[in-house]
Amino acid sequence: MSKKKDRAWFTCPRWEQLVSQHYANDAEAARALKTNARVLAKLRAGTPVAKSTLVKVLRRYASRHPIGEAAGDLLSDTRARG
């Protein structure tokens, strides 16, 4: 089985609210946060991404703007619990 299939995928339910306060669109946010605009578009749409990618983006965002909580607290695991 592929390691990629075993990887946990995460979302950030508050991402759209956070980013819209400071950036007009994903392209502007991507330049400021030094990341790919496609990743930010996935976050805005609620599409799951790899945990490492999401943590990296949240840490960069937190270094520029106050979040009010730890970056790890904003993560939402999409794996089925059971």
PyMOL commands that set and color helices and strands:
alter all, ss='L'
color gray80, all
select helices_A, chain A and resi 3-6+15-20+26-33+37-45+51-64+71-74
alter helices_A, ss='H'
color red, helices_A
select strands_A, chain A and resi 9-11+49-50+76-77
alter strands_A, ss='S'
color yellow, strands_A
deselect
rebuild
show_as cartoon
